[in-house]
Amino acid sequence: MIHFFHSENFFARIAWKFSQLLLLNVLLLFFSLPLFTIGAAITAGSKVATDLIEGKAPAVVQQFWSTFCQSFRKSFRKSFRKSTLIWLGLLISLWLLTADWLYYFQLKGTPDLFTVGLVICTFMWLQFFQVSFFLLARYDSGIKTILLNSIKVAAKHPFKILSLHLLTAAPIVIMLLSPYALVFSMYIACFFGLSCFLYVRCQLLLAIFKKYEKVEIAEK
């Protein structure tokens, strides 16, 4: 029984990781309560998630909880202005895209250029949402640089970015299958679904951007 709680035990590691994601999920929900702070909460969550992936979090339980929450709050305050501006921009552009798509489906004989432009703008919106908050958490750059790099990474790594978008679309499709799936998905999201998704997203993006970080270090 003692070996079950040992830190090297497989089940103990799973339980420890689950508790980390559970706390991260609570912080994400709490700091997102005023809807305009969702961007800053995602940025702070991305910072904490990347620290967990890279093993920067303390291994001692007593030190972990305090450091975990402090890191989240610090990143939230530091990135609040930039994250909020990007988030509000995304909300406004989402409203415009939704209106355009409704117009597209109601209008028969829509010009091809309008369709192509709408698809491109929708992809750009998804790209900004997926990548910009991670970049804010990882690098101290301006908003213009963040948005440009979000587009550049899609051009250089199209298949990895496509897999990231499919990962985002999968739970949404599942939620729309039935009312039971919607309720179940919301239940999961309240406990650890949001943090799990953010954790996987950060893993995919970290694998991409670490290559460029190694190149920069080698050049120096």
N, C-alpha and C positions, 0 to 999 in steps of 0.2 A: 504493500500500500504506500510505503514511503517513496518508492521509486516512481510512483504515478505522478507525484507532485514535484519530482526533480526537474530542474530547468532543462535538462537534456532530453527529457521524455517527450515523445512525439505529441501526445495528447496535451501535455502541459504547454508546449509551444503553441499549439492550436488555440487553447483556451486563452493564453496570453495575447495572442494576435487578435482574437475575437474581442477581448476586453479593450484593446487599444482602438479598434475600429468602432466599438460601441461608444466610447468616450468621444471620439472624433465626430461621430454622428450627432451626439448630443450638442456638442459645441457648434456644429454647422447649423443645426436647427435653431438653437438659442440666439446666435448672432445674426440669423436671417429673419428674425421676427419682424423688424421693420423692413419691408420688402426692398427698400432702396439700398440696404446694406448687404444684399445677397452677393454682390460682386466681391466685396471685401472679405466676406465669409469664405467664399470659394478660394480666393487667393490665400488666405490664412490656412485653410484646410489643405491646399496644395503644398504649402511650405512644410506643414507638419507631416503630411504623407510622404514627401520626398525624404525628410529626415528619418522616418521609419524605414523606408526602403534602403537608404544608405547606411543604416545602423548607427545613426548619430544620437539616437535617444538613449538615455541612461538605462542600464540593465537592472539596476536596483529599483524595486517597486516604489519605495518611499520617495526616491528622487525623481522617478519617472513622472508621477502624476503632477507634481508641482511644475516641473520643467515643461511637460506637455502643454499644460494650460497657459503658462507664461509665454511659451513660443507662439502659441495661437494668438493670444492677445497682442503681443508685440508686432507680429506680422499684420494683424488686422488694423492696428493703428497706423503702422508705417505705410501701408498700401491703400489706405482708405480713400484718399482723394482720387488717385488714378483709377482704382478699381471701380469706384462709384461712377466716375465719368464714363468709363467703358460700359458698365452695366446699364446705365440710363440710355446710352447710345444704342445698345443692343435692344432694349425694350422698345424704344421709339421705332427703330428699323424693323423690329418684329411686327409691330402694329402695321407699318406700311406694307411689309411683305404679305401679311395676312389679307389686307385689303386688296392687294394686287392679285393674289391667287384667287380670291373670291370673284373678282372681276374677270379673271381669265376663264374660270369655269362657267360663268354666266354668259360670257360673250362668245358667240359662235363665229368661226372664221378669223380667229386671232392671228395677227401677223407673226411670221416665224421669228423675226428679230425680237419681238416682245417676249416670246416664249424663251428664246435663248438667253436674253438679258435677265429674265426672271429666275431662271435656273442658276445662272452664274451668281446673281446677287444672293440667292438662298444658300448656295454653297459657301460663299464668302462669310455669310452670317454664321453658319455652322462652324466654320474654321475659326473665326474670331472667338466664338463661345468656347470652343474646345481648347484652344491653345493660349489665348492672351492672358488668362488668369494664372496659368502655370508659369508663363514667362515673367509675369510681374512678381511672382513668388520666388523665382530663381535668379533673376537678374535685375539690376538697378538701371533700368532704361526708361526712356520717355515713351509716351503713348504712341507716337508716330512710329518709332522703332519697333515697338511691340507688335503693332498691327502689320507692319511690313514683314517682319519675321514670321508672323503667323501664316502669311500667304506664301512666303518663300519656302517654308518647310513642306507645304502641300505640293509645290512644284518639284521639289527634290526627293520627296518620299511619298509618292502618291498611294502606293499599296498599303503602307503602314497607316497613313491618314485615313484611307478608305475603311480599313478595319476598325479604326477608332470611331468613325461615324456609324458603322454598322453596329458596333457595341452600344452606341447611344440609342440607335433606333430599335434594337431588340426589345428592351423592357417596355418601350412605348407601344410597340405592336402587341406585346403580351397583355398590356393593360387594356387595350381596346378589344380584345377577343371576347370578353364577357364581363358582366358586372362583378362576378365573383373574382375574376382575375384582377380587376381594378382595385377592389377592396383589399385583396391579399397583397398586391404590389404596394399599396399605400401603407399597409401594416408593416411590411418588410422595410420600407423606406424610413419609417419612423424609428427603427431600432438600429439597423446597420446597412441598409441598402445604399444610402447616399454616400457614406464613407467608403464602402466597398467599390462602388463605381469610380469614385475619385481616386482611390488607391490604384486601381487597375489603369486608369487614364494616366496617372503620373508615372507609372512604370513604363508604359509605352512611350511617352514623351521623353522621359529621362534617358531611355535607351537611344533615342535619336540625338538629343542635344549633347549627351556626354561625349559623343564622337568629336563634335566641334570643339568642346572644351579641351579635350586631349590635344587636338591640333594646335590650339592657341597656346597651351602650356609648352608644347614641343618647340613652337616658333620662338617663344621667349627664351 
